[in-house]
Amino acid sequence: MPNLSDETPHILLVDDDERIRTLLCRYLREQGMRVSAAKDAASARQTLEGLHFDLLILDVMMPGESGLDLARDLKSKLDVPLIMLTARSEPEDRIEGLEIGVDDYVPKPFEPRELLLRIQNILKRRLQKSVQKEIQMGEYTFHIERGELQKENITIKITERERDLLRQFANHAGTPIPRHELASDDSSGNDRAVDVQINRLRHKIETDPANPVYLQTVRGKGYILHTD
């Protein structure tokens, strides 16, 4: 079994089926995760009082308080991703869960490997969202929230338009953005205006603006920002 640390994702599994709890706990632990288990909503609440979890897996159909009712209450109090295990196939149940804020549904019976992949995808998206506070482009760092461009801790002066463009690129790093989506409200969608703004920005983040490494043109599509 892999060595676990405080940085290892901690999962809470809530299911009244002891067999499923045992099998999933063993499997997820073998995959390098910390796992706690509860047999019903009441037990889950007690466990949640003393521990922090990175993700919860809830069975929809449980005696007493249902998984959906528990999910509804937890989403009003905690910022934690939820995956529902359900034997129900009716779309109304899935819709209700999505309205509550459930992140994913896994129908029973399921392959543990599929559940693991869904867990990993949710945790990966959450980690990217939480840590993406800045982007690095060689010697240059752009702090997204502050809208500040720095080179080796020295602030580079940029315009509000350049700041908006960098934020737009930072939120879609590695993905081409069409010119019309980069156009500002006051540029009337003029592709030439966007090209001029991109050229000015290149002079501030590229060592050789004529041969850009980070802010590149994608022929027929627009522009793309590559980050380190």
Backbone as CSV, one residue per row, in Angstrom:
resi,resn,N_x,N_y,N_z,CA_x,CA_y,CA_z,C_x,C_y,C_z
1,MET,0.845,-1.202,0.000,0.000,0.000,0.000,0.878,1.249,0.000
2,PRO,0.554,2.284,-0.812,1.373,3.486,-0.901,1.466,4.200,0.435
3,ASN,2.601,4.918,0.634,2.743,5.730,1.829,1.816,6.932,1.738
4,LEU,1.109,7.204,2.813,0.150,8.303,2.817,0.663,9.433,3.694
5,SER,0.295,10.653,3.344,0.677,11.826,4.121,-0.533,12.732,4.253
6,ASP,-0.341,13.851,4.963,-1.441,14.802,5.141,-1.853,15.446,3.826
7,GLU,-0.963,15.374,2.794,-1.277,15.947,1.490,-2.085,14.981,0.627
8,THR,-2.186,13.726,1.069,-2.941,12.731,0.309,-4.433,13.035,0.385
9,PRO,-5.153,13.008,-0.743,-6.599,13.283,-0.711,-7.330,12.383,0.278
10,HIS,-8.230,12.992,1.044,-8.999,12.261,2.052,-10.452,12.186,1.589
11,ILE,-10.944,10.977,1.413,-12.281,10.740,0.885,-13.183,10.199,1.994
12,LEU,-14.423,10.673,2.041,-15.422,10.105,2.938,-16.454,9.358,2.105
13,LEU,-16.587,8.065,2.373,-17.554,7.221,1.672,-18.737,6.945,2.595
14,VAL,-19.931,7.280,2.134,-21.146,7.082,2.930,-22.071,6.143,2.173
15,ASP,-22.214,4.919,2.684,-23.046,3.910,2.030,-23.485,2.899,3.080
16,ASP,-24.757,2.526,3.050,-25.264,1.573,4.048,-24.917,0.129,3.712
17,ASP,-24.391,-0.102,2.513,-24.009,-1.454,2.103,-22.580,-1.732,2.581
18,GLU,-22.446,-2.609,3.576,-21.131,-2.884,4.156,-20.161,-3.468,3.135
19,ARG,-20.664,-4.296,2.232,-19.803,-4.897,1.210,-19.179,-3.831,0.317
20,ILE,-20.007,-2.876,-0.114,-19.494,-1.805,-0.967,-18.491,-0.948,-0.200
21,ARG,-18.800,-0.655,1.057,-17.869,0.146,1.860,-16.513,-0.547,1.968
22,THR,-16.538,-1.835,2.248,-15.289,-2.576,2.425,-14.478,-2.634,1.138
23,LEU,-15.135,-2.952,0.043,-14.437,-3.092,-1.236,-13.866,-1.752,-1.710
24,LEU,-14.693,-0.690,-1.638,-14.229,0.608,-2.126,-13.127,1.181,-1.247
25,CYS,-13.263,1.034,0.059,-12.227,1.532,0.960,-10.894,0.855,0.654
26,ARG,-10.931,-0.460,0.476,-9.697,-1.181,0.183,-9.109,-0.740,-1.158
27,TYR,-9.965,-0.627,-2.166,-9.479,-0.273,-3.498,-8.881,1.133,-3.525
28,LEU,-9.590,2.100,-2.955,-9.109,3.480,-2.992,-7.830,3.647,-2.179
29,ARG,-7.720,2.925,-1.091,-6.488,2.981,-0.313,-5.319,2.393,-1.091
30,GLU,-5.583,1.335,-1.827,-4.538,0.743,-2.663,-4.094,1.706,-3.761
31,GLN,-4.981,2.634,-4.142,-4.671,3.627,-5.172,-4.040,4.890,-4.590
32,GLY,-3.741,4.869,-3.306,-3.007,5.972,-2.692,-3.847,7.048,-2.054
33,MET,-5.088,6.738,-1.697,-5.951,7.733,-1.067,-6.246,7.355,0.385
34,ARG,-6.486,8.369,1.190,-6.986,8.140,2.539,-8.507,8.049,2.463
35,VAL,-9.089,7.075,3.114,-10.531,6.869,3.032,-11.111,6.624,4.415
36,SER,-12.182,7.349,4.739,-12.991,7.088,5.919,-14.371,6.662,5.428
37,ALA,-15.082,5.912,6.251,-16.378,5.393,5.829,-17.428,5.627,6.902
38,ALA,-18.681,5.784,6.451,-19.827,5.936,7.347,-20.984,5.150,6.753
39,LYS,-21.812,4.583,7.640,-22.896,3.714,7.171,-24.181,4.465,6.883
40,ASP,-24.291,5.722,7.348,-25.498,6.493,7.095,-25.210,7.979,7.288
41,ALA,-26.216,8.816,7.084,-26.031,10.259,7.155,-25.638,10.706,8.560
42,ALA,-26.247,10.090,9.582,-25.938,10.479,10.960,-24.472,10.218,11.288
43,SER,-23.971,9.057,10.882,-22.562,8.729,11.113,-21.649,9.668,10.329
44,ALA,-22.077,10.013,9.124,-21.283,10.924,8.299,-21.165,12.291,8.962
45,ARG,-22.245,12.774,9.530,-22.208,14.083,10.194,-21.232,14.077,11.365
46,GLN,-21.241,12.995,12.134,-20.315,12.898,13.255,-18.868,12.907,12.780
47,THR,-18.613,12.190,11.706,-17.254,12.132,11.156,-16.814,13.494,10.626
48,LEU,-17.734,14.205,9.995,-17.410,15.507,9.416,-17.112,16.566,10.470
49,GLU,-17.574,16.348,11.685,-17.344,17.334,12.742,-15.872,17.456,13.115
50,GLY,-15.124,16.363,12.958,-13.741,16.410,13.417,-12.689,16.296,12.335
51,LEU,-13.091,16.091,11.075,-12.119,15.874,10.014,-12.432,16.706,8.779
52,HIS,-11.397,17.023,8.025,-11.561,17.706,6.735,-11.452,16.671,5.619
53,PHE,-12.345,16.757,4.640,-12.328,15.835,3.514,-12.216,16.612,2.204
54,ASP,-11.524,15.998,1.251,-11.351,16.611,-0.071,-12.490,16.263,-1.010
55,LEU,-13.224,15.179,-0.713,-14.329,14.762,-1.569,-15.197,13.774,-0.796
56,LEU,-16.517,13.831,-1.054,-17.461,12.918,-0.423,-18.148,12.064,-1.479
57,ILE,-18.309,10.780,-1.184,-19.057,9.859,-2.034,-20.287,9.439,-1.246
58,LEU,-21.479,9.767,-1.753,-22.718,9.505,-1.022,-23.623,8.562,-1.812
59,ASP,-24.132,7.556,-1.123,-25.151,6.702,-1.722,-26.484,7.442,-1.664
60,VAL,-27.242,7.397,-2.743,-28.521,8.099,-2.773,-29.532,7.444,-1.836
61,MET,-29.661,6.136,-1.940,-30.667,5.410,-1.174,-30.069,4.866,0.119
62,MET,-30.393,5.516,1.234,-29.940,5.064,2.540,-31.108,5.127,3.512
63,PRO,-31.123,4.274,4.530,-32.186,4.350,5.538,-32.101,5.659,6.300
64,GLY,-33.244,6.190,6.666,-33.247,7.481,7.345,-33.062,8.603,6.351
65,GLU,-32.146,9.482,6.623,-31.878,10.611,5.733,-31.221,10.127,4.445
66,SER,-31.775,10.488,3.312,-31.233,10.031,2.029,-29.946,10.773,1.679
67,GLY,-29.227,10.215,0.703,-28.012,10.866,0.251,-28.266,12.234,-0.356
68,LEU,-29.384,12.383,-1.058,-29.711,13.681,-1.648,-30.007,14.721,-0.578
69,ASP,-30.724,14.312,0.472,-31.008,15.245,1.555,-29.721,15.652,2.268
70,LEU,-28.843,14.686,2.481,-27.558,14.996,3.102,-26.740,15.923,2.213
71,ALA,-26.734,15.638,0.915,-25.985,16.472,-0.026,-26.509,17.906,-0.021
72,ARG,-27.820,18.052,-0.002,-28.427,19.380,0.000,-27.984,20.182,1.221
73,ASP,-27.970,19.532,2.370,-27.570,20.214,3.601,-26.085,20.543,3.600
74,LEU,-25.264,19.597,3.151,-23.818,19.820,3.157,-23.421,20.935,2.203
75,LYS,-24.059,20.994,1.041,-23.716,22.024,0.067,-24.044,23.427,0.571
76,SER,-24.962,23.524,1.513,-25.301,24.830,2.082,-24.306,25.263,3.148
77,LYS,-23.432,24.324,3.565,-22.500,24.623,4.656,-21.035,24.461,4.263
78,LEU,-20.751,23.517,3.393,-19.369,23.179,3.075,-19.069,23.353,1.592
79,ASP,-17.828,23.714,1.307,-17.360,23.781,-0.077,-16.559,22.513,-0.347
80,VAL,-17.264,21.433,-0.649,-16.612,20.144,-0.866,-17.283,19.434,-2.035
81,PRO,-16.516,18.823,-2.929,-17.109,18.110,-4.067,-17.866,16.863,-3.608
82,LEU,-18.941,16.543,-4.328,-19.772,15.381,-3.999,-19.973,14.502,-5.226
83,ILE,-19.815,13.198,-5.030,-20.172,12.201,-6.041,-21.281,11.343,-5.455
84,MET,-22.343,11.129,-6.229,-23.461,10.318,-5.771,-23.397,8.933,-6.405
85,LEU,-23.600,7.909,-5.574,-23.760,6.545,-6.066,-25.246,6.244,-6.084
86,THR,-25.759,5.798,-7.220,-27.198,5.612,-7.299,-27.577,4.392,-8.122
87,ALA,-28.588,3.689,-7.656,-29.164,2.584,-8.419,-30.327,3.077,-9.254
88,ARG,-30.686,4.321,-9.058,-31.797,4.902,-9.795,-31.332,5.370,-11.164
89,SER,-32.193,5.203,-12.155,-31.834,5.629,-13.510,-32.700,6.783,-14.001
90,GLU,-33.687,7.185,-13.174,-34.589,8.244,-13.613,-33.848,9.574,-13.726
91,PRO,-34.040,10.283,-14.853,-33.348,11.567,-15.022,-33.736,12.590,-13.963
92,GLU,-34.961,12.483,-13.393,-35.384,13.447,-12.388,-34.457,13.431,-11.176
93,ASP,-33.986,12.236,-10.809,-33.095,12.135,-9.659,-31.749,12.786,-9.950
94,ARG,-31.237,12.556,-11.164,-29.959,13.172,-11.527,-30.092,14.682,-11.598
95,ILE,-31.199,15.155,-12.141,-31.427,16.597,-12.245,-31.496,17.219,-10.864
96,GLU,-32.198,16.556,-9.942,-32.293,17.077,-8.577,-30.911,17.203,-7.948
97,GLY,-30.073,16.188,-8.169,-28.729,16.242,-7.619,-27.906,17.361,-8.220
98,LEU,-28.009,17.556,-9.522,-27.260,18.624,-10.182,-27.731,19.993,-9.708
99,GLU,-29.020,20.125,-9.449,-29.547,21.386,-8.930,-28.994,21.670,-7.538
100,ILE,-28.798,20.629,-6.759,-28.222,20.786,-5.421,-26.777,21.240,-5.506
101,GLY,-26.066,20.778,-6.529,-24.652,21.108,-6.667,-23.748,19.893,-6.669
102,VAL,-24.349,18.696,-6.829,-23.560,17.468,-6.902,-22.637,17.536,-8.123
103,ASP,-21.400,17.083,-7.956,-20.413,17.200,-9.026,-20.494,16.072,-10.042
104,ASP,-20.923,14.877,-9.611,-20.966,13.761,-10.548,-21.884,12.671,-10.007
105,TYR,-22.361,11.826,-10.925,-23.195,10.675,-10.599,-22.527,9.414,-11.129
106,VAL,-22.513,8.362,-10.327,-22.005,7.066,-10.775,-23.103,6.035,-10.537
107,PRO,-23.682,5.467,-11.596,-24.764,4.492,-11.426,-24.236,3.126,-10.986
108,LYS,-24.996,2.473,-10.129,-24.676,1.099,-9.724,-25.306,0.126,-10.717
109,PRO,-24.629,-0.995,-10.994,-23.269,-1.356,-10.558,-22.219,-0.587,-11.355
110,PHE,-21.029,-0.437,-10.807,-19.980,0.316,-11.478,-18.635,-0.369,-11.256
111,GLU,-17.691,0.002,-12.102,-16.330,-0.475,-11.964,-15.569,0.474,-11.038
112,PRO,-14.869,-0.046,-10.029,-14.095,0.832,-9.141,-13.131,1.734,-9.897
113,ARG,-12.588,1.244,-10.994,-11.652,2.037,-11.795,-12.341,3.281,-12.355
114,GLU,-13.587,3.129,-12.780,-14.330,4.285,-13.298,-14.543,5.317,-12.200
115,LEU,-14.928,4.862,-11.022,-15.117,5.784,-9.901,-13.814,6.496,-9.572
116,LEU,-12.706,5.764,-9.576,-11.409,6.371,-9.298,-11.089,7.478,-10.282
117,LEU,-11.336,7.241,-11.578,-11.057,8.248,-12.598,-11.916,9.486,-12.395
118,ARG,-13.166,9.287,-12.018,-14.045,10.429,-11.770,-13.561,11.226,-10.558
119,ILE,-13.127,10.528,-9.526,-12.576,11.202,-8.349,-11.347,12.014,-8.727
120,GLN,-10.446,11.394,-9.459,-9.204,12.069,-9.848,-9.472,13.297,-10.699
121,ASN,-10.436,13.210,-11.614,-10.757,14.350,-12.476,-11.307,15.518,-11.667
122,ILE,-12.185,15.229,-10.715,-12.756,16.288,-9.879,-11.675,16.938,-9.027
123,LEU,-10.836,16.130,-8.395,-9.774,16.673,-7.545,-8.768,17.477,-8.359
124,LYS,-8.485,17.023,-9.579,-7.547,17.746,-10.433,-8.098,19.117,-10.809
125,ARG,-9.376,19.170,-11.188,-9.994,20.451,-11.548,-10.012,21.388,-10.347
126,ARG,-10.303,20.845,-9.192,-10.364,21.666,-7.982,-8.991,22.216,-7.613
127,LEU,-7.963,21.372,-7.758,-6.607,21.819,-7.456,-6.171,22.913,-8.415
128,GLN,-6.455,22.733,-9.694,-6.080,23.749,-10.684,-6.766,25.069,-10.395
129,LYS,-8.016,25.002,-10.002,-8.772,26.214,-9.713,-8.223,26.936,-8.498
130,SER,-7.792,26.171,-7.496,-7.345,26.786,-6.251,-5.931,27.349,-6.342
131,VAL,-5.067,26.709,-7.158,-3.673,27.140,-7.183,-3.368,28.102,-8.326
132,GLN,-4.266,28.266,-9.273,-3.988,29.094,-10.430,-4.126,30.565,-10.056
133,LYS,-3.131,31.084,-9.372,-3.135,32.491,-8.980,-2.175,33.312,-9.823
134,GLU,-1.285,32.631,-10.524,-0.330,33.336,-11.368,0.116,32.417,-12.498
135,ILE,0.649,33.020,-13.539,1.227,32.254,-14.640,2.654,32.718,-14.848
136,GLN,3.490,31.800,-15.326,4.904,32.083,-15.511,5.246,31.994,-16.984
137,MET,5.960,32.998,-17.475,6.412,33.038,-18.866,7.876,33.423,-18.861
138,GLY,8.748,32.438,-18.703,10.173,32.745,-18.620,10.468,33.584,-17.396
139,GLU,11.036,34.766,-17.615,11.384,35.665,-16.516,10.179,36.455,-16.020
140,TYR,9.048,36.331,-16.721,7.882,37.145,-16.404,6.830,36.349,-15.627
141,THR,6.218,37.002,-14.666,5.136,36.421,-13.867,3.944,37.355,-13.910
142,PHE,2.778,36.799,-14.215,1.553,37.600,-14.194,0.681,37.102,-13.060
143,HIS,0.406,38.008,-12.094,-0.457,37.700,-10.963,-1.900,38.001,-11.375
144,ILE,-2.689,36.945,-11.493,-4.005,37.064,-12.114,-4.930,37.986,-11.328
145,GLU,-5.083,37.757,-10.032,-6.026,38.560,-9.249,-5.588,40.022,-9.171
146,ARG,-4.303,40.244,-8.943,-3.810,41.627,-8.832,-3.684,42.299,-10.184
147,GLY,-3.613,41.487,-11.244,-3.430,42.056,-12.567,-2.076,42.711,-12.710
148,GLU,-1.066,42.097,-12.122,0.270,42.693,-12.052,1.272,41.840,-12.816
149,LEU,2.013,42.458,-13.710,3.054,41.777,-14.471,4.407,42.147,-13.880
150,GLN,5.216,41.121,-13.583,6.523,41.364,-12.991,7.613,40.611,-13.731
151,LYS,8.797,41.195,-13.721,9.991,40.526,-14.223,11.006,40.518,-13.102
152,GLU,11.268,39.350,-12.562,12.202,39.203,-11.442,11.843,40.174,-10.314
153,ASN,10.552,40.170,-9.942,10.004,40.973,-8.835,9.977,42.474,-9.109
154,ILE,10.242,42.859,-10.340,10.121,44.267,-10.721,8.853,44.423,-11.543
155,THR,7.978,45.322,-11.120,6.684,45.491,-11.782,6.844,46.168,-13.141
156,ILE,6.226,45.575,-14.139,6.229,46.119,-15.498,4.917,46.876,-15.712
157,LYS,4.998,48.076,-16.224,3.793,48.871,-16.454,3.012,48.318,-17.641
158,ILE,1.725,48.049,-17.406,0.851,47.585,-18.487,-0.446,48.376,-18.449
159,THR,-1.116,48.446,-19.583,-2.382,49.166,-19.661,-3.520,48.269,-19.177
160,GLU,-4.676,48.864,-18.947,-5.842,48.080,-18.538,-6.213,47.059,-19.613
161,ARG,-6.073,47.446,-20.860,-6.392,46.532,-21.968,-5.428,45.351,-21.974
162,GLU,-4.141,45.607,-21.747,-3.153,44.529,-21.690,-3.413,43.620,-20.491
163,ARG,-3.848,44.223,-19.403,-4.185,43.441,-18.207,-5.365,42.507,-18.487
164,ASP,-6.369,43.037,-19.184,-7.536,42.218,-19.537,-7.145,41.065,-20.454
165,LEU,-6.264,41.358,-21.410,-5.827,40.312,-22.335,-5.056,39.208,-21.598
166,LEU,-4.173,39.606,-20.704,-3.399,38.615,-19.962,-4.299,37.746,-19.089
167,ARG,-5.300,38.350,-18.494,-6.240,37.556,-17.694,-6.999,36.571,-18.581
168,GLN,-7.387,37.037,-19.747,-8.118,36.178,-20.678,-7.248,35.000,-21.119
169,PHE,-5.994,35.301,-21.436,-5.079,34.232,-21.839,-4.769,33.295,-20.676
170,ALA,-4.621,33.867,-19.472,-4.303,33.043,-18.297,-5.404,32.041,-18.013
171,ASN,-6.640,32.446,-18.222,-7.772,31.558,-17.964,-7.942,30.500,-19.051
172,HIS,-7.224,30.673,-20.167,-7.314,29.696,-21.267,-5.920,29.345,-21.763
173,ALA,-4.963,29.266,-20.847,-3.575,28.990,-21.231,-3.489,27.664,-21.981
174,GLY,-2.757,27.689,-23.089,-2.596,26.481,-23.886,-3.730,26.222,-24.858
175,THR,-4.703,27.137,-24.902,-5.860,26.977,-25.788,-5.960,28.178,-26.718
176,PRO,-6.077,27.969,-28.031,-6.203,29.103,-28.950,-7.480,29.901,-28.679
177,ILE,-7.366,31.230,-28.732,-8.519,32.113,-28.547,-8.729,32.902,-29.833
178,PRO,-9.917,32.827,-30.432,-10.188,33.565,-31.668,-10.061,35.077,-31.465
179,ARG,-9.716,35.766,-32.538,-9.555,37.218,-32.462,-10.824,37.913,-31.970
180,HIS,-11.980,37.457,-32.448,-13.214,38.161,-32.094,-13.503,38.058,-30.596
181,GLU,-13.009,36.987,-29.938,-13.214,36.865,-28.499,-12.241,37.754,-27.718
182,LEU,-11.154,38.126,-28.365,-10.166,38.991,-27.724,-10.481,40.460,-27.928
183,ALA,-11.365,40.766,-28.859,-11.693,42.163,-29.159,-12.388,42.809,-27.976
184,SER,-12.006,44.033,-27.660,-12.652,44.775,-26.574,-13.934,45.404,-27.081
185,ASP,-14.756,45.866,-26.161,-16.039,46.460,-26.528,-15.869,47.707,-27.381
186,ASP,-14.740,48.398,-27.193,-14.557,49.653,-27.923,-13.766,49.488,-29.217
187,SER,-13.439,48.210,-29.576,-12.671,48.018,-30.809,-13.542,47.588,-31.972
188,SER,-14.846,47.449,-31.712,-15.820,47.088,-32.744,-15.465,45.789,-33.449
189,GLY,-14.769,44.899,-32.697,-14.430,43.598,-33.268,-13.382,43.674,-34.359
190,ASN,-12.643,44.774,-34.414,-11.644,44.972,-35.453,-10.447,44.061,-35.222
191,ASP,-10.213,43.116,-36.163,-9.097,42.192,-36.014,-7.764,42.931,-35.989
192,ARG,-7.677,43.993,-36.761,-6.431,44.753,-36.822,-6.115,45.368,-35.459
193,ALA,-7.142,45.844,-34.757,-6.935,46.437,-33.431,-6.404,45.389,-32.459
194,VAL,-6.937,44.174,-32.556,-6.456,43.092,-31.694,-4.999,42.782,-32.008
195,ASP,-4.657,42.730,-33.292,-3.275,42.438,-33.686,-2.308,43.472,-33.116
196,VAL,-2.705,44.733,-33.143,-1.860,45.807,-32.608,-1.666,45.634,-31.103
197,GLN,-2.750,45.308,-30.395,-2.671,45.121,-28.950,-1.794,43.924,-28.592
198,ILE,-1.908,42.848,-29.364,-1.083,41.666,-29.131,0.384,41.997,-29.361
199,ASN,0.671,42.754,-30.403,2.044,43.140,-30.708,2.648,43.959,-29.570
200,ARG,1.876,44.880,-29.019,2.353,45.688,-27.895,2.616,44.820,-26.670
201,LEU,1.728,43.856,-26.441,1.892,42.972,-25.294,3.124,42.092,-25.456
202,ARG,3.389,41.662,-26.682,4.576,40.839,-26.928,5.858,41.590,-26.572
203,HIS,5.872,42.873,-26.807,7.057,43.666,-26.491,7.308,43.732,-24.989
204,LYS,6.308,43.350,-24.206,6.463,43.401,-22.751,6.711,42.040,-22.119
205,ILE,6.446,40.946,-22.851,6.623,39.622,-22.245,7.542,38.711,-23.056
206,GLU,7.977,39.158,-24.219,8.819,38.321,-25.069,10.231,38.904,-25.174
207,THR,11.229,38.033,-25.155,12.610,38.464,-25.363,12.807,38.940,-26.788
208,ASP,12.186,38.218,-27.733,12.237,38.594,-29.152,10.799,38.656,-29.665
209,PRO,10.165,39.825,-29.617,8.758,39.947,-30.025,8.486,39.490,-31.448
210,ALA,9.491,39.583,-32.324,9.296,39.164,-33.714,9.238,37.640,-33.838
211,ASN,9.774,36.961,-32.852,9.747,35.493,-32.820,9.259,35.044,-31.452
212,PRO,7.981,35.228,-31.193,7.447,34.976,-29.856,7.509,33.508,-29.445
213,VAL,7.830,33.296,-28.189,7.878,31.951,-27.620,6.597,31.637,-26.872
214,TYR,6.048,32.662,-26.218,4.887,32.444,-25.351,3.570,32.855,-26.009
215,LEU,3.481,34.070,-26.491,2.243,34.554,-27.091,2.339,34.401,-28.603
216,GLN,1.778,33.291,-29.094,1.962,32.929,-30.492,0.674,33.059,-31.300
217,THR,0.865,33.245,-32.596,-0.254,33.295,-33.530,-0.629,31.879,-33.957
218,VAL,-1.923,31.609,-33.983,-2.429,30.337,-34.498,-3.138,30.663,-35.805
219,ARG,-2.531,30.305,-36.903,-3.028,30.700,-38.219,-4.481,30.254,-38.420
220,GLY,-5.311,31.217,-38.778,-6.710,30.928,-39.047,-7.579,30.813,-37.799
221,LYS,-6.957,30.939,-36.595,-7.744,30.789,-35.376,-7.628,31.993,-34.437
222,GLY,-6.438,32.510,-34.263,-6.280,33.632,-33.340,-4.934,33.570,-32.666
223,TYR,-4.949,33.565,-31.322,-3.707,33.577,-30.568,-3.778,32.566,-29.428
224,ILE,-2.578,32.127,-29.002,-2.484,31.181,-27.895,-1.337,31.609,-26.979
225,LEU,-1.528,31.453,-25.687,-0.468,31.763,-24.725,0.038,30.463,-24.131
226,HIS,1.340,30.232,-24.298,1.992,29.088,-23.678,2.676,29.550,-22.401
227,THR,2.493,28.824,-21.329,3.106,29.189,-20.059,4.065,28.096,-19.622
228,ASP,4.948,28.429,-18.693,5.914,27.449,-18.167,5.215,26.584,-17.124
